Amino acid sequence: MDEKQLIEGIKSLEELSRGDYHESLAEILDEDTGTEGPARLGRLIGVSLKQPFAEAQDLPALSHYSHSYRGWELNEKAFDDPGVAHSWQYQTLEALRRDLAGERQFGSVLALAQDAHYERGFFGYLARSVQKYICGDPKLRKEIEKHVREGKAAGFNVKVFTPEQLVQGGGLAIGSLLIGHVPTLGLVGAPVIAGFVLLFYRIGADAFCDWAKTLNADRERL
């Protein structure tokens, strides 16, 4: 991943945030109540992963579950399109299906998508895969936290930022670490990497590990 890709990833999440929440990324991350801000960002990561298999729908009212003005309805027929199998989203889901085989058995990518169903469900499965590699490697967590500290010391503020500031604040270094150490993240698109970088800036690696363990991907509705 290079600077341009990370910046484009942030811009993609920004567009999703404004479409779903009518707020900027910085605004949703400024939410200080529990994990609400990170959860909303996690849902946007889930949207990025779900997009080729979903249809966006404007909601008549703000969702009680997601606090979103837009829903993403799973379109199971999309999995019949041979071209979809070449997307990074499909390849990531296939990798998740294999990676999580020890805890859940899915006979196909479609079966995993049906089980995840909601946007946070998609994020939940991905987060549980990521935490296997991040949370079991103290050296990697320490390296991530080092870059976060240096970025904050240089003035980066996750609640008020531009994509360029994220790159300058060490975001590219964190993204490269994640891609290099988490097999699943070697397949994902730039919005997912950008989202995880922001999560680590927002709550830190240790807090992410604690939070990821609580995610119940097949039942969460956000």
N, C-alpha and C positions, 0 to 999 in steps of 0.2 A: 504494500500500500504506500502511495506517495501523498504529498501534501494536497494535491488537487483532488484526489479521490476522497480523502478525509473531509475536505471542505464540502465537496458535493454530497457526501453522506449526511453531514450536518444540515445542509440546505434541504435535503429530501425529508429529514425528520421535522425540520421547521415547517415545511409545507403541510405535512401530515398533522402536526400539532395544531396549526391554525385551522385546518379543515375539520378536525375532530373536536377540538376543545375551544376553538376561537381564542386561543392564547398562544403566545410564543413559547419556545422551549424554555427560555430563561424564566418565564412567568410560571410555568408548571413546576419547574425545579425550585422555585422560591417558596413552594408550599411546605410549611414547617410542621404540619400535623402528622406525626408518625411516619409511615412510609408512603404517604399519599403521592407526593411528588415523584419519587422513584417508581412507584407502581404505575403511574400514568405514563412515564417514560418507557417502562417495561412493556406496557400495552402497545405503544407505538412501534417498538421493536417487533412485537408480535404481529402488528399490522403489516410491516415490511415483509415478514416471512410468509404471511398469509395472502398477500395481494394477488398473485396469479390465480388463486383458487377461490376468490371471493368477489362479490359485487358490492360496491359502496352504495349505501342508501342513506339519504338525509332522514333524520328522525323527526317526528312531529313535535317532540319535546325532549328536553335534556334527559339522557338515560340515567335512571336511578343507580344502575350497576357501574357504568363506566364514566359517568359525568361527561359523556361525549354527545355531540350533536349529530354524529354520523355512526352508522353501524356497518359492519362488514359481513354480509351473509355468505356462508360457505357454499360454494357452487361445486358440487361433487362431479358434475359432468365435465368440469375443466380438466380432470385427471385423465379423461379419455383422449385429450389432445396430445399427440405424440411430441409436439414441440415443447410442451410444458416440461417434459422430462429433462430437457437441456437447460432449464433455468436453474440459477443458483439456489432458489428457494426449494425446488424439488430435490435437488442433490443434497441440500442441507437436511431436509426431512428424512431422506433415505439414510444419511449418516446418523441422525438421531435415532432412527428405528434400530439400527445396529448397536449404537453406543449404549442405549438404555435397555437392551434385551435382558439384562440381568434382573431388572425390576418390573418391566412390562413387556409383554410379547405382542407384536403387531405383525400380521401377515402381509401387510402392504403399506405403502406410504399413505394411501387413501384411508386405511384403517386408523393410522396414527392421527391424521388430520380430523377425522370424524370424532375421535376421542378428545382431542384438544379442543376443537370446535370454536371456542371463543378466542379473542385476540390474546388475552392473558394466558390462555391455555397453551397457545403456540409459544409464547415467551417462557412459560413455566417449564416446558420440556427442554427448551434451549438452555435456560438458566441452570437447570439441574445437571445438564451435561457439562456446562462450563464450570460449575462449582466442583465437579469431580477432579478437575485438573488444577484449578486455582487454589481450592481450599486444602488440598492435600500436599501443597508445595510451599512451605514457609518461605523459602528463598525467593520464589516468584512473587509472593504477596509482598515481601519486603521491598523488592525491586519496584513493584507498582506503586507502593506507598511512597517510596523515595521520589519518584517522578511527580506524584501528586503534591508532595510537600514543596518540591522545587518550583512547580508551576504556581502554586498559591503564593509562595514567597516572592515570585516574580510579578505578582499582581493579578493572576488569573482568578476570576470569580465566576463560578458556574451559574450564579443567579443573574449575572449581567455580563454577557459575552458576545463576541462575534465568532464566526467559524475560524477566521484568521487568528484570533487570539487563542483559540483552543490549540491550534497547531503550534503556535509560538510558546504556549504554556506547557509543552511536553506531551500533548495529546497524541502526536504521531509516534513517539517512543512507546507509549502505553499500548497503542494499537498494534505496533509491531511485536511487542511482547506477547500480546494475546494471540495473534495469528501464529506466532512461532511455537507456542506452548499448548494451545487448545486445538486439537485436530478439527473439530467442527467449525471453529471460527476461521479456519483456512479456506472454507468453502463459501462463506456468507458474503453478502454484498456490503458496500461501504456504509449504508445506514445502520446496519447492525453493529459493526465495529464502532462507529461513532457513538451509538447509543450506549454501549458498554463502557466506553471511555468516559462518557459523561456520568454514568452510574458510579464509577469508581471515584471520580472527582466529588460527586455529591455525597456519597455515604462511606466510601473507603472499602478496601478489600475485605477486612475482617467483618464489617457489618454486612457486606454483600453475602458472605458465606453464611452468616446467621440467618439472614432473610431468605436466601435461596432454599434452605432446608425446610422452610415453612410453606413453600409454594406447593399447592396441590393442583397440578396442572389439569387434571381431568374434571375438576369441580369448580375451579375459579371462574367467575363471571365478572370481568371488568370492562 
